[in-house]
Amino acid sequence: MNTKIKVQLSFMMFLEFFIWGGWFVTLGTFLGDNLKATGGEIAMAFSTQSWGAIIAPFIIGLIADRYFNAERILGILHLLGAFLMFQMYSAPEFSVFYPYVLGYMIIYMPTLALVNSISFNQMKDPAKEFSFVRVFGTIGWIAAGLIISYVFLWDSAEARAEGMLKNTFLMVAIASAVLGLFSFTLPKTPPTAIKEGNVNLSTILGLDALKLLKDRNFLIFFISSVLICIPLAFYYQNANPFLAEIGMENPTGKMTIGQASEVLFMLLLPFFFKRFGFKLTIIAGMLAWTIRYFLFAYGNAGDLAFMLIIGIALHGICYDFFFVSGQIYTDSKAGEKFKSAAQGLITLATYGLGMLIGFWVAGKISDLYLVSENVHDWTNIWTFPAIFAFVVMALFAIFFKNEIIEYKK
């Protein structure tokens, strides 16, 4: 892979995740402050990610993989996304906003697979080359948060009161248009279905891997993966509104500590995995969720702000130790024949079903502990996912029998 292509792919990845991080992190705060949305309505908006994850395989499997070059599909989807983002920027109320965010996530989620496909197509050794390109995605997400908090100050108390958070959608619309146009300059990535044969519904949804659920250990892991996404949804949906509501300065910028932590613990994961094994790594990931939410429950923006910062910084352990380890475990259990199907099934179960349930539960709990307009009982809200994650961890620890799994990521 020459330097020009490496730069192109890195810029593509930077914009791809700059776009996602540029509006999704502050979405709950925006909806509550600007559109006076309820917890249930905010949950509906976040659930569009899950619907996008469920529908994405059809767009990739039935259209992108069969008829069109991946870079062209990427360009068209991001240009459409720019239009929908501008409509979200202009929406005066939630009922107008919701159809646009639903449409946007249905076309954005497939682009996550497309940028990977375009990257892999240019690499001779993806295992060594992909991490360099992918890290620019994390840098893009971090850059979006820092720009919102420290350049434009859109998430400050004064700016939020003036409705300035809506500008995140305008910023992302511009970035999406840039990526849309830039995509047509990317290396050609022709459809793969012709080379790989016919693609059926079972393959697209990963249903070919359902037979893996006959393995007791994999079934326990599968159920745990779905359940742990319920507390995960609380973080995505409530963390930014929580930090903003309790008066933490630059909440979006501070949340980028979580992405920096993700990079750090990704580097530490191989050592932990080899030293302690798969089961203890997964347990550590789930225990981190419990600790994080108790820190959120009892921390504050004053003398206990360090508890909130530690809670944010635990994101690397929470995400990497569970989800990345889970991908490695799934890969090892599936074997060559069902690798793609198994990963597709896990993605559908977690980002689709698990998160869909999680966002709904998070919305219900948020409304249950609404004290007055834009004032919540956050101690009780965060205690729920803390206890839930601990129960999931305990059940996994009891019923999952230890296996020797090699780290091959």
N, C-alpha and C positions, 0 to 999 in steps of 0.2 A: 504494500500500500504506500503510494508516494505521498509526499508532504502536502501537495495540493488537495488530494482526496481526504487526507487526514484532517486538514483545516476545514474543508467543506462539511464533513461529517460531524466534527466537533461543534461548528457553528449551528448546524441543524439541531443537534442534541441540546445545545444551550438554549435556543429559542423554544424548542418543544417543551421544556420544563419551566422556562421563564414564563411561558404562557399559562401553564397550569398553576404554578405557584403565585402568579400575579393577581389572581382573583379568588381562587378556591380557599386560600387560607383565611381571608377576611370576609368570605361570603356570609357567614352567620352573623357577624357584626354588622355588615351592610344591611342585611335583610331586617334585622331587629331595629337598627337606628333609622334607616332611610325609608323602608317600606312598612315598618311597624308589624312585621310578620310574627306569628305565634311560633312556639316551639314545634308544633306539628307542621306548620308551613315550612319552617326552616328545614325540618327533617325531609319533607317532600323534595325540596331543592337539592339537598345533599344526596338523596336517593337516586337522583338522575345519574350519578356516577355508576351506581349498580346497574341501572337499566342499560347504560352505555356499555358496561362490561358484559352484560348478557347478550346484547344485540351485536357487539363488535365482531364476534367470530363469524357471523353470517356475512357481514360486509367484507371481511378479509377472505373467508373461505369460499364464498359464492361469487364475489365480484373481483376483488384485487388479485387473488391468486390465480384467476382463470382468464381474465380478459384484458387487463390493463397493466402497464408498468407501475410499480409501486410508487416511484417518485412523482408520477403524474397524479395518481390518486391522492397522495399526500398534499400536493399543491392545491388541488381542487377542494379538498376537505378544509384546509386552512383558510382558503379564500372565502368559502361559505361561513367558516367559523368567525372570520373578521366581521362579516355582515351581521351574524347573530349576536356577537359581542356588542356591536354598536346598538342593536335593538335592546339588549339588556341594560346598557348605559342610559338609554332614553326611557325605559319603562317607568311609568308613574306609580304603579301599584303591583302587588304580588301576582294577582290574577293575570296581568299582562306579562309579567316577568317570567312566570313559570314555563309557558310553552317554549319560550326562547332558550331557557337554560336546559330544558329537556332535549330539544333539538340539537343544541350545541354539544351536549355530552354524548349523544348518540353518534355524532360525527367525529368528536375528538378522541374517544376511547380507542377506535380502530387505529388512530395515528401512532399510538404507543407501539403497536406491533409493526407498523410500517417503517418507522425509523430504525427499529432493530433489524428488520429484513433488509433495508437498504444498506445498513452498516455491515451486516454479516456477508452480504453479497460481494463486498469489496475486500474482504479480509482473507488472507491465506491461513492465518492461525487465530481465529476469534478468541480462543481461551486466553491468549496473551495480548491481543490488540484491542479487544472490545472495551476493557475496563478503562483504558485511557480516553476513549471517545465518550463512554457513558458518564464519566465523572464530570464532564462539562454540563450534563443535564442537571446534576446536583448543584453545580456552580450557578447555573441559570436560575434555579429555584431560589437559592440564597440571594442572588442579585436582586430578584424581584422583591423579596421581603425587605432588603436593606434600602432599596429605592423608595418603597412605600413609606417606611418609617423614618429614614434619615435624610432623604433628598427632598421629597415632596411633603413629608410630615402628614400624610392623609389620615393616619390612624391616631393622631393626637386628639385629646378630648375636644379641643376647640374646633379642629377641622371636622371631626365626626359630627359635632353639633351643627355644623354648616352643611352637612351632607357630602363632604368631599370624597368619601370612600367610593362614590360612583365613578370617580375618575380612573379607578383600577381597571374598569371594563374598557374605557377608551384606550388606555395604555396597552392593554392586551389585544384589543382590536387592531391597533397599529402593528404590534409585534406579529400577530397572526397573518396580517396581510403581507408583511415582509417575508415571513417564512413560506407563505403560499407562493409568492413569486420566486423566491430563492429555490424552492423545491424543483422547479423546472430546469435548473442548472445542475442538479445533482447527477451523479453517474447513473446510467440507465440500469434499471432493475426489472427485467422482464418477468411476466407471470410464471409461476412455478408449477401450476397444476398440470400443464401439458407434459412436463418432465416426470411428475410424480404420480400420474394417473388420475382416475376419477376421485372426486371428493364427495363423500356422502354426509348426511346429517349427523350420524353417529361420530364420524371423524371430526367434524367441525366443532361439536360440543364436547368432545373428549369422552363420549359415552362408551367408546371401545375399552376404556380403562376401568369401567365399573366392576369388572371381574376382580380387580385388585382388592376390592372391599371384602372379598372372601377371606383375605389375610387379616386375622384378628388385630394385629398390631397396626396395620395400615388403616383399618376401620376406626380404631381409637384415635389415631393421628388425624384422620379425615374429619371426624366429629369435633375434635378439639380445635381444628383449624377454623371450622365454621363458627363455633361458639366464641373463640377468642376475638373474632371480628366484631362481636357486639361491643365489648369495651373499646376496641380500636376506633369504632365509629364515634364514640363519645369524644375522643381527642380531636378528630377531624372537625366535628360539628361544633364543639363547645369551647375548645381551648382559646381561640382568639376572642370570642365574645366574653369569656370569663376574665381573661387578662385585661381587656379593655374596660369592662364593667367595674372591676375592683380598683382601677386607677393605675395600673402599671404603665409606665411611659414606654413608647415605641414597642408595643406588644408584637407587631408583625416582624420587626427586625430581630427582637429577642428570640422569636420562635425559630429563626434560621439556625440557632444553636443546635436544634434537633437534627438538621440536615448535615451540619458539620460533624456532629456526633455519629451520624450514619456512616460517613466516610471513614472515620477513625475506627469504629467497631467492625466495619467491613474488613479492614486490614488486620484486626485482632482476632476475627472469627476463626481463621484456619488454626491458629495456635490453641484457642480455647476448645475448638472442636476435636482436635487431635489429642489434647491433654485430658479432657473430661468426657468425650464421647457425645453422641447425638442426644440421648435422653436428658442428660444434665444440662446440655446447651439449650434445649427446648424449655426445660423447667426454669432455667435462669431467665429466658426471654419472657415467660409468662409471669414470673415473680416480679420482674421489673415493671410490668403493667400495674400490679397491685401497689408496689412502693410508690410509683409515679402518682397514682391517683390519690393515695393518702397524703402525699406531699401537697398536691393541689388542694385537697380538702381542708388542710389545716395551715397552709401557708397564707401569706398576705403580701400586699404591695409595699409594706413598710419594713419593719425590722426582720420579718420572716420571708422577705423576697428571695433569699437564697434558696429556700425550699422550692419555690416555683422554678427557679433557674435549673436546679438539680433535676426536677421533674421533667423539664424540657430536654435536658441533656441526656436523659435516660432513653430518648427516642431511638438511639443507635442500637442499644441492647434490645429494646422492645421489638423493633422491626427486624434487624439483621439476625439476631439469635433465633427468632421464631420463623420468620418467613423465608429467609435465605437458607437456613438450615433445613427447613421443610421442603424447599425446592430440591436440595441435594438429596434428601431422603427419598422423595418421590421419584427422582431420576434413577436412584439405585434400585428401587423396588420394581420399577416399571420394565426395565430392560430395554433393549434397542427397539423392539417392535412397538411398544406402547409409550415411549418417552413423550412424544408430542401430545398424545391423547391424555396422558396422565397429568401433564402440566396444565393442559387446557381444562381438565376436570377440576383441578384444585383452584385454578383462577376463577372459574365459574362459581364454585362453591364458596370461595372467600369474598372476592370483590363483588360477586353477584349476589348470591343468597345471603351469606353471613353479614355483609355490610348493609344490605337492604333491611334485614331484621334489626341490625344495630342502629341505623339511623332512625328507624321508627321508634325503637325503645328509647333512644336518647331524646327524641322530641317529646315523648310522653312524660319522661322523668323531668325534663326541663319545665314543661308546663305545670307538672304537679307541684314543683317547688318554686313557682313564680310568686314572689311576695307582693310586688307591686310592679308598675310599668318599668321594664328594663332593670328590675332588681330581683335577684334570685338567691335562694338558699343554697349556695354552692357547696357547702360542706356535705349536705345530703346528696346533692347531685353527683359529686365525685365519689362518695362512699359506695354508691351502688356498683359502678364498674370495678372499683377496687376489690370488693367482696366477690363479685362475679368472676373476675379473673383468677382470684385465689382458689375458688371452687373448681374452676376448669383445670387449673394447675394440679390441684390435689387429686382429681379424678384421673388425670393423665399419669401422674406419678404412681398411682395405685395400680392401674389397669394396663399400662404399657410395659411390656417386658423388654428389657434392655437388649439392643442389637448393636453389633459392630458395623458401623457405616464409615466408609472412607470418604475423606474430604476431596472432592474432585472438581470443585468450582474454580 
